[in-house]
Amino acid sequence: MADNTHAEKILVLDFGSQYTQLIARRVRETGVYCEIFPCTAPMEKIRAFGAKGIILSGSPFSVHQKGAPKLGRGLMEMGLPVLGICYGMQLLTHSLGGKVAHSQKREYGPAVLTIDDNTGIFDGLSKNENVWMSHGDRIEKLPKGFCATAHTANSPVAAMRSLTRPVYAIQFHPEVVHTPNGARILSNFVKNICGCSGNWNMRSFLENEVGKIRERVGNDRVILGISGGVDSTVCAAIVHKAIGDQLTCLFIDNGLLRKDEAKKVLESFRKNLHIKVKGVDASGIFLKALKGVKDPEKKRKIIGRRFIDVFRAEARKIGNVKYLAQGTLYPDVIESVSFRGPSAVIKSHHNVGGLPKAMKLKLIEPLRELFKDEVRALGHEMDLSDTLIHRQPFPGPGLAIRIIGEVTHERLTILREADDIVVEEIKAAGQYREVWQSFAVLLPVKSVGVMGDERTYENVVAVRAVTSRDGMTADWARLDHELLARIASRIINEVKGVNRVVYDISSKPPGTIEWE
């Protein structure tokens, strides 16, 4: 993580909740820097972080389950303000001598919270608040020295606080949008209870990072692989701001890009950003390596390995490079390196690991602690164009993971044209900035159709459009039916080899945004 020694900090201890990342995001929205540590983090690391307050996340566990995460020994003796959320509340109760029991009626989804004490974290809230619950246990007996501060129809103790220490706990999830005033609760904790002023912003982050990169690199040279996406573009801009032409960017055309992408990216970097960039057409190498491969994880790994091979070869031509810059983001780190012990890695990420080890270069990751919308805010701080900053995310393996099954030149051509129509129509409808991602997927099935009174048996294209704040969770976009009709009509009429279009209405979770 970046050095935020002088920033006010809040630490979130992750006990395995799917919402942990949202807690960190909401805290950062208050202008206070926040990081996530696994609940197993050693006390030495927790103390060294220098937090002004600690938040305990939820968890899929019950405190009575075998192997359930425990409260770190010595954590409560630090004297810091603590906020327990859901499992965090139950864990505090269980650890401090109270009683947690299975509820006869579980609470999942919306509930009405009745606030009995509107001081502390509930300052400024109404008597009754809509909240989001997700638990099967409830507090039967308060720990000694605690009092209840709120209840629901099913939870006599839906919130509590210590009478002598700045320790608070709530049974619901303030971090999700379904708790409308959850942000106010977190802000009350961070600012009123922990005493943070909220002065962390992208300007201070930028100044800090530029200074650190400049000092660390000195007169050495840095190389950076760019994709044209917002992550690598902002990464390139911040490194270039620090060291100028000591940075060389490489753009590798792997043959898996969108229509005219290579041309547009190179032109943008050279003419608009004035950053030194070298373009490399390696499409033949990648397509040959992917021949006959259908498994999505194998495709990702093959693309990752070939990218490393090509990148290393091109880096050697530049010569005397000591640093590698990467546009790794916090969600990449979270999904690739689980905070939850034995939990499974969802999918491998092309930009986490690999290159530094293979090339023996020192790594610079200025965006590693940021979420996507924070990266966009950083881009605005550097006066990058809206076209660059608000470009929708595009996966590192490119169209290979939007072609379900084998990747071939013919299938790439079909998908490129279909995808271009999706984006073009969504832009024309003024919806491009409204959705997080919008794209086409080529399915591994064919369907019967009729064109010009003749039977056809051709490909099926799925259209995917989702709304999201940071890519960690997402919902399918409720696009206008007329817009979907135009997209489908154009794809079927203009893209040779497609006779059917479907729309994906899956959310994340349980699905992912990409199909592979």
N, C-alpha and C positions, 0 to 999 in steps of 0.2 A: 504494500500500500504506500501511497505517497506520504511524505512527512508532513503531518499536520500538528507538529509539536505545540505550536502556539494557539491552535484553534480550540474553542470550547467543544467538548466531545461528549457524546452519549454512546454507551455500549449496549448493544442488543445481544443477549445470550440466546442462542438458537437451540431449542429443545425438539426441533423437527417439524414445526408448523409449516404448512404450505404458504402461510401469509407472512413469514418472517421478513422477507425482502420488502414487503409493503410497509412494515413498521419502520424500517430504516428510511424508506422513501418519504414517509409522512414526517418523520423527525427532520429530515433534511429540508423539507418544505418550510419548516419554521426558521430556517437560516442557521441551523446548528448541525455541525458535522457529526456523522454517525457511522459506525461500522458494526458488522456482525461477527461474533466469535462463536464457535461451537460451544455447547454447554460443558464440554469436557476440557475446555481450555484451562491450563494451569493457572493458579492464583498469581504467580509471578508475572505472567503475561497480562493478566487482567489489571493488576496494579500498575504495571508499566505503561499501559495504554493511557492512563490519566483521565478517565471519564469523570464527568461531574454528576452522572447518574446512570443507573443500570435498569434495563427493561428485560424482563423474563418473558420469552415468547410462549405461544401455545405449543401443543404437541399432540400427535395421534395416540399417545399412551394415556393410560390411567395411572395415577400415583401408586395404585395397589398392584399393578402388573409386574411380573417378573422381568427384570431388566429395564424397568422404567428409569429415565434419567433422574439424577439426584441434584440437589442443591449443593454447589461447591462449598467445601469446608472453608470457613473463614470469610465467605462472601458477605454475610450479614454483619460481620465484625469490622468491615471497612468503613462503616458509618456513612455510606453514600445513600442518597435517595434511591428507592427501588420501586418499580412499578411491575406487578405481576399481571400478565394477561392470560385469561382462560386457564390452561394447564399451569401457567406461572402462578396464578392465584391459588390453585389447588396445592401446588408444590410448597408454596409459602405456608399455607395452612397446615399441611401434613408435617412439614419440617419444624414448625414452631409450636407444635403441641395441640393443634386443633384437630378436627375430625372431618374427613372427606368420605362420603358414601355414595354408592350408586343411586341415581335418582330413579324413582319409579316411572317418571315421564321424562324422557330425554328432550333437550331443547336444541333444535337445529333450525336455523333460519330466523326470520324476523320475530322480534319480541318488543314489548313496551316496558321500558325501565322506569320505575318510580324512584326518584331521588329523594332520600330522606335527610341528606346533609349536603347542601350545595356549596360547601367550601372546598378548598384544595383543588383537586383535579376536576371537580364539577362546577367550579366557579363560572358564573355566567350562563349556565344551562337552565332549561325549563324543568318544571316539576316532573313532567313525563317526556321521555325521549325514546325515539325509535332506535333500536340497536340490533346487531346481528349476533346470534348465539350459535355455538357449535360445541356442545358438550353432553356427556352422559352421566357425569358425576356432579355432585353439588356439595356445598359446605353445610355440614350438620352442626358443627360446633366451632366457634371462633377461637383462634389462638388467644392465649392470655395477653391482655393489654391491647386488644383490637376491638373496634366497634363496626357494626354494619352501617353502610352509608347509602345503600340502594337495594331495591328488590324488584323481582318480577313475579308474575302469577305462579311460576313454577320454582323460582329460586328465592328463598327467604333472605339469603345473603348473596346478592348479585354484585356487590362491591363492598370493600372494607378498607379501613385504614388503621394504622397504629396510633395509639393515644400519646405515645412518647417519642416516636421516631418518624422520619419522613418516608414511611413505607406504605404504599397503596397497592390495591389489587382490584381487578375487575374481571367478571366472569365472561363478558362479551368481547367482541373484537372491534376496537376503535379504528383500526387501520383500514378496514374495507369500506367501500363506498356505501354499503347498505347501512352503515351507522353514520347518518348525515352529519352529526356534530362530533364525530370521532376525532377529527383533526383538532378541534378545540380542546378536547380532553388531553390529547398528547401535547399540545402547545402549553396547556396549563402545567403539566408535569415538567416539561423541559424548561420552561421559562420561569414559572412561579415557584415551583418546588425545587428544581435544580439550580435556579439562578442564572441560566444562560441568557445572554443578551440577543443572540440570533444575528451575528455579524458575519457568518460564513456565506460567501456568495461566489459566483463565477469569476468576478473580477479579482478577488483576493486569491482564489484558486489559481487563476491564470498567472498572476504575478509570482506566486510561490513556485509554480511548476517551471516557468521560463527561467527563473533564477537558478533553480536546482539543476535543470538540464545544462545550462550554460556552464555552471561551475563543474559539473561532473564530466562533461565531454571535453572541455578545454579546447585544444586545437585538433582533436581527433575527428574522424569522419564517421557518419552515421548512414545506415541504409534502411529503407522502409519500403515494404511491399504495399502498394495501394490497390484498391478495388474500384474506387470512385464513389463508394458509399460514404455516409456521413462519418463513420468511425475513423476510417483510415484517412479521410480528408481532413478532419479536425486534428487528428494526431499529427499529420504532416504539417499543418498550419502552425501548430504550437511549437513543434521542433524547429521548423524553419524560422519562426519568430525568435527562437533562442540562439540558433547557430548559423542561419543563412545558408549559403551554398556549401557548407560542410555536410549538408544533407543531400543524399541522392535517392530519389524514389524510383522503384521498379514497378512497372505495370505489366503483368504477365497475362497474356490472352490465352486462357486455357481451352478456348473453343466452346465454353459452357456459358457464355455471357448472353445478355439480352441483345436485341437488334441494335446495331450500330454503336454498341457500348464502348468498345475500345477507342474508336475515333473520337467520341464525345469526351471521354475521360482525359485522354492525352491533350486534347485541345484546351480543355478547362484548366488543367494544371499549368500548361505552358503560357497561355494567353491571359488567363484571369488571375491565377494565383502566383504566377512567375516563380514556380518551384521547379527545380531541375528534375526531369523525369525521363526514364528510358523505357520505351515500349518493346516487348518481346512477344513474338507470335509463336507460341508453343502448342497450338491446338492439336496438331498431328500427334504429338507425344501423349497427350491426355486421352484422346479418343482411342488410340491404339491400346492403351493400358486398360481402358474400360470395356473393351470388346468382350461381350458375353457375360458381363457382370450384372447381376440383378439385385443382390442384397444391398440395402441402403448403407449399412455400416461399412461394408467392404468398399462401396463406392467412395464414401467419405475418406476412408484410410488410404485408398489408392490415390485419390486426388491430393490428399495431404502430403503423401510421400513424393509424388511427382513434382508438386509445387516446391518442396524442399530441394529436390535434385536440380530443378531449373534455376531456382533462386540462388543456390550455392554457386552454380556455374557462372551465372551472371555477376554475382558479387565478386567472384575472383577476378573477373575482367576489370572491375572498377578498381580493386586493389586497395590495400592499406585501410580497410574498414575495421573498426574496433567495436562499434555498437550497432545493435539492431533495435529499431523502434517498431512497436506494434500497437494497433488500436484496440487492444483487449479491453472489454468493459466488465463491470462488476457482475452482470448476469451471466457472462461467459464463464467467469470464475466459479460462480455459484453452481451452475449446471454441470460443469466439468469436474469439479472437485467437491464432492458432497460434504456438507457440514454435518451430516447425520450418521456418521459411523458406517453401518452396514447398508445404508440405503443405496439403491442402484443409480448409476450414472445414466441420465436420460439419453444423451447422445454426445459423441465426441465433438469438440469444437476445433476448427482448423487453426484458429489463431491463439490457442493456449498450448504452450509447449512445442516441442518438435524442432523448430528452427534454431533457437538458441543453443540447444544441446548438440545439434548436428554441426553447427557452424562455429561453435566455441566463441561466440560473441557475447558481449555484455548486453543485457537487456534494458531497454527503456520503454516503459508502459505508462505514459502520462495520464491515460484515461481509465486505468485499471480500477479505480474506486468510484467511477461514475456510472449512473444509469443513462439510458439513451436520451431521455428528455433533458438531462443535465448536459450531455454532450452537445445537444442542439443549442442550449442556452450559452454554452461556451463558444460555439461557433458564432452566435450573434455578438458576443462580447468582442470577438476578433473581426467583426464586420464582414463575415463571409456571406455570400449571396443566399437568398432564400431557396433558390433552386438547388444549391448544394446541401444546405442545412436540413431542408425538409424532404430530402429524397427518401423514399421508403426503404426500409432495410432489405438487403439482398444477401442470401446465404453464401458463405465462402465456397462451397462446392457448386454453386450456381445452379443452372438448369438441370444438372445431373440428378438432383434430389427432387426435382419437380417433374421428372420423367420416371414414372413408376415402372420398374423393370429395366431392360437393357437400354443403354444410351447409344444411339446411332446418329449418323449425319442426317438421315431422313427424318427421324423423330425430333431432332433438335430444330430442324427447319420448320416443322409443323408447330412446335411449341413456341418458337420465337415469334412467329406471325400471330398466333393466338394471344400470346401474352402482350404483345404490342397493342393489339386491339383493346384488351381489357384496360390497360393503363391509359390509353388514348381516350377512351370513352369516359372513364372515371374522371380524368382531368377536365374533359369538355363539360361534364356535369357539375364541376366545381366541388367534387367530393374527394379529390386526391389528398388534401390536408386533413380531411375529416376521418379518414381511415388510416390505420397503422400500416397495413400491408394489403395490396391487391395484386393478384397474379393469376396465371393459368397453370393448370397441372394436366399433364398428358397421362391418361390412364392406360393400363395394360389390357384393355378389353376393346372389342369392337362390337358395334350394334347394327342391326338392320335398319335401313332408312329408305326413303323414296325421293329421288331427285329426277325431275323431268320424266315422270312416269316410269322410271327404271328403278329396279331394286339396287340398293347400295349396301355395302358391308364395310363400314369404316370406323375411324377412331372416335373415342369419346374424350372430350375436354371438360375438366372440372374448373369452375371459377371459384377462387377463394378471396374473400375480403373480410378483414377483421378490424375491430376497434380495440385499442389498448392504450395504457399510459406508459408502460415501460417494457412490454414484451413478456413479462413474467406471467401475467394472466391476460386472456383475451376473449372477446365475444364476437360472434359473427355479425357482420355489418348488415343492418336492415336497409339494403339498397332499394331504391325505387324500382318497382316492377317494370316500368317503361325502360329504365336504364338497363336492367338485366335483359330485357327483350332485345334492345339494340345490340348489346354485346353478343348475345347468342346468335342473332340474325347475321351479324357481320362475320363472326367466326365461321359459321356454317357456309355462308356464301363466298367468303374471300379466302379461306384457308383450305387448300386442296387436301383431302384425306380426312376431313372431320364431318360427321353428319349428326352429332348429338352434343349438347352442352348441358351440364348439370351445375347446381350451385351448392357449395358446401356450407351447412348450417351447424357445424360443430364448434364448441367453445374450448378454450384451454384454461384449466383442465376440463375434461379428461384427455382431450386430444392435444396435439401440438399445433403450432401455426403452420409449419411446413408439413407436408405429407410424409416425408422421410427424414 
